[in-house]
């Protein structure tokens, strides 16, 4: 019968040490910590892709005949443009969280969550300072989609990588 004290050495070379981790357990993840670089790069991916898609949407709207002087009004008046922009913003947030989870290596949902919380704060601040022309319902939809989109990105990375969400 093994001793319950983990510091007691085995009585013989052949006696197994029941307190040692199994040999096939795989790598033990390090202590849970957030990698700031992963969060930063994930935010850069989110912001750059949002910016790029915003420019692309503007180009498409102008190419369909809207004068450049009326571009801002066209962006804020069309319900479909607002919905498409919001959904594409969610995709950009998921892409940034995917990158944050990938760079974070362990605990993908933790990295995605932190990146999503930072994106949420930035989203609220941008709506406070720059969202005067947008209807309230689109601002609420934007804010409600940020965190689920980020968690989706982290979840997709955990599925692809084969790591579970706790970091193993």
PyMOL commands that set and color helices and strands:
alter all, ss='L'
color gray80, all
select helices_A, chain A and resi 36-63+68-77+79-104+108-130+136-161
alter helices_A, ss='H'
color red, helices_A
deselect
rebuild
show_as cartoon
